[in-house]
Amino acid sequence: QSFQPTQGGHKIIYIGPIKALVQERHNDWQTRYGSRLGLHCVQLTGDVDDDQLDDDLETADVICSTPEKFDQVTRKVKEKGKMAFFAQLGLILLDEVHLLNEAGRGSSLEAGCVGRIKAVATIPEMAKAHIASVRFVAVSATIPNIRDLATWLNVPATGIKQYGDELRPCKLTTHVKGYNPAKNDFLFERRLNDHVYGIVTGYCNGRPGLVFCK
C-alpha cells in the first residue's frame, strides 16, 4: 500500500556527488523548467529539513540529491509508510558514477540508491508502475570499465555511449609522469602531493589544468 502512487506522472532522480553540485543543478533546473514547463524541483541535502520532505517528494517532478541523503531519506520515509513516490520513478541520472569506487561513499550510491531502486522495481506489485521500467543514465569522465557498469544497470549494448577528447570544445594535452613507490600508500600519496605544484607550474602555463594522482 505504501508504494502506491498518488499521481500519474513520472519522477526524475538526479544523484550528484557533492552538495554544491546538487544545489547548482536544482537551482538551474528550477529556473529553466519551473516557470516554462511547470515542473517542481526538490533538493535533498544536509541543509533541508527532513520533516518538510514528505509532501515535497510526492509533488516533485525532479529530485536532486547526494547518494548519502537519498539513502537516508528513503530509509526514513519507508519507516513512515510514505514510499508512494518510489512507484513513480522513471529516470535516474547518476552524475560522476565513478564515485562507486570510493570507500564509504560508493556503498551509499551502490546499495542505498541504485540497489534499492532496482530491488523495488522487481516487486511484483510494481509491475504496472513506472519504476518497473525505470531507466538509468550514468555519466563519468574517468571510469574505464563502462561495459561492466552497463551490465549492472541493465543497459543494452546500444545504450552504451563512449566519447573521446575530440568532442571537447577546449582541446586537452595529456602528460603522464611516474614516481617510485613508497613504503605504504599513505606515504606515496603524500609524496605525490609534493609534486603537484611543480606539475601545475611546469605544464599549465597559467591556464586551468587537471591533476590526477593515482
Secondary structure, 3 states (H helix, E strand, C coil): CCCCCCCCCCEEEEECCCHHHHHHHHHHHHHHHHHHHCCCEEEECCCCCHHHHHHHHHHCCEEEECHHHHHHHHHHHHHHCCCHHHHHEEEEEECCHHHHHCCCHHHHHHHHHHHHHHHHHCCHHHCCCHHHHCEEEECCCCCCCHHHHHHHCCCCHHHCCCCCHHHCCCCCCCCCCCCCCCCCHHHHHHHHHHHHHHHHHHHCCCCCCCCCCC
